[in-house]
Amino acid sequence: MSKYVGAKEFRQRFPSIGEDLKRWGEIVVLKRSKPLFKVLPFEETEADLLGRADSQADSGQPDLYEISRIVHDLRKNR
């Protein structure tokens, strides 16, 4: 479900935007009754973690693929 707000209201509510995103899922910002942009919550996927793991390759570290799988599972179970 989307919440529609004017640009002025968006600027005023910006400090609490994280809470609004949790409640509404996405926010569409309007200017002169026309959509200007959409704000979506960031959802980190396992693919994002694995991509970063590849760029941080270090043979002295534990297997980053296993670590990313554990972190992903922990975040799902919040």
C-alpha contacts under 8 A as a table, 3 or more apart, distances in Angstrom:
res1	aa1	res2	aa2	distance
1	M	24	W	5.83
1	M	25	G	6.25
1	M	26	E	7.02
2	S	24	W	5.84
2	S	25	G	6.47
2	S	26	E	5.14
2	S	27	I	5.63
2	S	28	V	6.79
3	K	24	W	6.12
3	K	26	E	6.49
3	K	27	I	4.85
3	K	28	V	6.11
4	Y	27	I	5.92
4	Y	28	V	4.84
4	Y	29	V	5.96
4	Y	30	L	6.92
5	V	9	E	6.24
5	V	10	F	6.26
5	V	27	I	7.29
5	V	28	V	6.41
5	V	29	V	5.14
5	V	30	L	5.97
6	G	9	E	5.28
6	G	10	F	6.15
6	G	29	V	5.55
6	G	30	L	4.67
6	G	31	K	5.97
6	G	32	R	7.95
6	G	33	S	7.68
7	A	10	F	5.00
7	A	11	R	6.32
7	A	29	V	5.72
7	A	30	L	5.74
7	A	31	K	5.77
8	K	11	R	5.24
8	K	12	Q	6.39
9	E	12	Q	5.03
9	E	13	R	6.02
10	F	13	R	5.11
10	F	14	F	5.80
10	F	29	V	6.95
11	R	14	F	5.22
12	Q	15	P	7.68
13	R	16	S	5.66
13	R	17	I	6.23
14	F	17	I	4.96
15	P	18	G	7.73
16	S	19	E	5.58
16	S	20	D	6.54
17	I	20	D	4.96
17	I	21	L	6.13
18	G	21	L	5.15
18	G	22	K	6.43
18	G	41	P	7.94
19	E	22	K	5.17
19	E	23	R	6.35
20	D	23	R	5.06
20	D	24	W	5.95
20	D	25	G	7.75
20	D	27	I	7.97
21	L	24	W	5.24
21	L	25	G	4.93
21	L	26	E	5.61
21	L	27	I	6.86
21	L	40	L	7.05
21	L	41	P	6.24
22	K	25	G	5.68
22	K	41	P	7.73
24	W	27	I	7.07
25	G	40	L	6.82
25	G	41	P	6.98
26	E	38	K	6.97
26	E	39	V	5.68
26	E	40	L	4.85
26	E	41	P	6.95
27	I	38	K	5.65
27	I	39	V	5.10
27	I	40	L	6.77
28	V	35	P	6.54
28	V	36	L	7.45
28	V	37	F	5.96
28	V	38	K	4.39
28	V	39	V	6.37
29	V	35	P	5.88
29	V	36	L	5.56
29	V	37	F	5.45
29	V	38	K	6.09
29	V	39	V	7.82
30	L	33	S	5.45
30	L	34	K	5.14
30	L	35	P	4.42
30	L	36	L	5.18
30	L	37	F	7.32
31	K	34	K	5.37
31	K	35	P	6.42
31	K	36	L	5.98
35	P	38	K	7.86
44	E	48	D	6.21
44	E	49	L	7.50
45	T	48	D	5.30
45	T	49	L	6.74
45	T	72	H	7.46
46	E	49	L	5.17
46	E	50	L	6.22
46	E	68	S	6.85
46	E	69	R	6.95
46	E	72	H	6.11
47	A	50	L	5.05
47	A	51	G	6.09
48	D	51	G	5.17
48	D	52	R	6.44
49	L	52	R	5.24
49	L	53	A	6.15
49	L	68	S	5.90
50	L	53	A	4.80
50	L	54	D	6.28
50	L	64	L	7.64
50	L	65	Y	6.28
50	L	68	S	6.60
51	G	54	D	5.32
51	G	55	S	6.65
52	R	55	S	5.17
52	R	56	Q	6.34
53	A	56	Q	5.17
53	A	57	A	6.45
53	A	64	L	5.72
53	A	65	Y	6.94
53	A	68	S	7.87
54	D	57	A	5.51
58	D	61	Q	5.65
59	S	62	P	7.81
61	Q	64	L	7.70
62	P	67	I	7.85
63	D	66	E	5.59
63	D	67	I	6.59
64	L	67	I	4.89
64	L	68	S	5.98
65	Y	68	S	5.18
65	Y	69	R	6.25
66	E	69	R	5.14
66	E	70	I	6.34
67	I	70	I	5.17
67	I	71	V	6.20
68	S	71	V	5.07
68	S	72	H	6.01
69	R	72	H	5.11
69	R	73	D	6.18
70	I	73	D	5.11
70	I	74	L	6.16
71	V	74	L	5.05
71	V	75	R	6.20
72	H	75	R	5.22
72	H	76	K	6.30
73	D	76	K	5.15
73	D	77	N	6.41
74	L	77	N	5.24
74	L	78	R	6.63
75	R	78	R	5.45
